Amino acid sequence: MQLSERSRYAVNPIEEEDKVAEMLESKGKKIIKLNRGDPPKYFPTPKYIIKAYKTALDNGKTGYTAADGIKELKDAIAKRYRRSYNLSLSKDDIIVTQGLSEALMFINSALINESDSAILFKPYYPMYVPWLKINGGNPIYENYEEGNNWNINPEKVERSLKEARRRGKTKRIKYMLITNPNNPTGTVLNKSVLKDLVDIANEYSIPLISDEIYDEIVFNKARFTSISEVAKGTPYVVLNGASKIYDSTGFRIGFMLIPEDDKLSQAFKEKMYNYAAVRLSVNSPAQYAVAEAMNNVTEHRRAIGQMVKAIEQRANHATRLLNENKYLSTVKPNGAFYIMPRVDFKSLKIKNDREFTDLLLKKEGIQVTRGSGFGADSHFRIVALPPKEILDYAINRINRFCKAYHKR
Ligand SMILES: Cc1ncc(COP(=O)(O)O)c(C=O)c1O
């Protein structure tokens, strides 16, 4: 048997040190895992959602469902978007997927031919790259700029595209993908930046995809705008899911929205339905549970309110502590639940981000993710979900580690 060339792109930097962590744990070392963004680990999935899951099982909802999702869930999604973003969706505009992750597989497989490309913004969510490359595509990188509080500067994006057009390179750019709020930087993009990106996407006929999986996890008085509020009349796709906002990563429920009806959007909706049909169905009881999760607005508001308040306190507290470390500098996040400190490797006896994360795990038992996994090799990423005591412990260890490795 010979593996395909492209299979080498299937890598997940967030989990790459799990085996080392497991080995250390088996030898009795205490390991704090700040690598995976898994809310149910610290915030139990709300009881009303668990109850709905159990009810679905009791009602025998254990078979295949409609390939693109059950009517109850599509109705709940449509109501949520009407309520929150004043967006009208018909049932064909919605495709339910096995986590947002599956939507990435579908989209790349349906759009990318050999040597096509897509615009991603560094630092990016790592799983965007494997599906693009596995399908033969190449990323073109633009930036969330650290010096600009990790914001996007649309003028720079426009300048790069102008140059690409001059060289005849824009035709093979199949999409531009933004993450808002962003993982790993916590950036919440403001409305005017989004409007500018929509204008650029229109000007260069590049469909815009917005991953909005953290759309309700926004704090420090930041205001979230969905691309659907500014992208009217342009082909665009919204990606979202139940993992983070409905605190149910293990249910594996995601969805994509294709709200427009231009020719490209129409063709894309049909193709996405075909992809869904090829893999048959999404987890049945989980779809019923997420429909209830969305429809029970009172319970949801209570649950998400408590969770976001706790995340705000934890992320702000952790950022403050990290900024006391003179070898690190950290921009405060306003959304999601990650922190992305920059490391002054020159002042430490450490080569790079890989060595930093590896040594931090082995010496101090703190597992974080190397920045190069997100396309930012001067950084590392911490998950800010755990309670204060755990964050205090972990950051004290990080600070002790940096002091120990400081070049004398
Ligand atoms: C930006 C972003 N998109 C997608 C996902 C994966 O979502 P799902 O659990 O729905 O596959 C994550 C998970 O961390 C994420 O951070």
The ligand as an SDF file (V2000), in Angstrom:
LIG
                    3D

 16 16  0  0  0  0  0  0  0  0999 V2000
  -12.6670   28.9450   13.9400 C   0  0  0  0  0  0  0  0  0  0  0  0
  -13.1200   27.5330   14.0910 C   0  0  0  0  0  0  0  0  0  0  0  0
  -13.8330   26.9650   13.1050 N   0  0  0  0  0  0  0  0  0  0  0  0
  -14.2450   25.6830   13.2100 C   0  0  0  0  0  0  0  0  0  0  0  0
  -13.9720   24.9020   14.3160 C   0  0  0  0  0  0  0  0  0  0  0  0
  -14.4440   23.4710   14.3690 C   0  0  0  0  0  0  0  0  0  0  0  0
  -15.7860   23.4280   14.5540 O   0  0  0  0  0  0  0  0  0  0  0  0
  -16.6360   22.0700   14.6740 P   0  0  0  0  0  0  0  0  0  0  0  0
  -16.4930   21.5490   16.0630 O   0  0  0  0  0  0  0  0  0  0  0  0
  -18.0370   22.5450   14.4010 O   0  0  0  0  0  0  0  0  0  0  0  0
  -16.1410   21.1300   13.6380 O   0  0  0  0  0  0  0  0  0  0  0  0
  -13.2340   25.4620   15.3600 C   0  0  0  0  0  0  0  0  0  0  0  0
  -12.8780   24.6550   16.5440 C   0  0  0  0  0  0  0  0  0  0  0  0
  -12.0960   25.0090   17.3630 O   0  0  0  0  0  0  0  0  0  0  0  0
  -12.8010   26.8080   15.2430 C   0  0  0  0  0  0  0  0  0  0  0  0
  -12.0860   27.3970   16.2000 O   0  0  0  0  0  0  0  0  0  0  0  0
  1  2  1  0
  2  3  1  0
  2 15  2  0
  3  4  2  0
  4  5  1  0
  5  6  1  0
  5 12  2  0
  6  7  1  0
  7  8  1  0
  8  9  2  0
  8 10  1  0
  8 11  1  0
 12 13  1  0
 12 15  1  0
 13 14  2  0
 15 16  1  0
M  END
$$$$
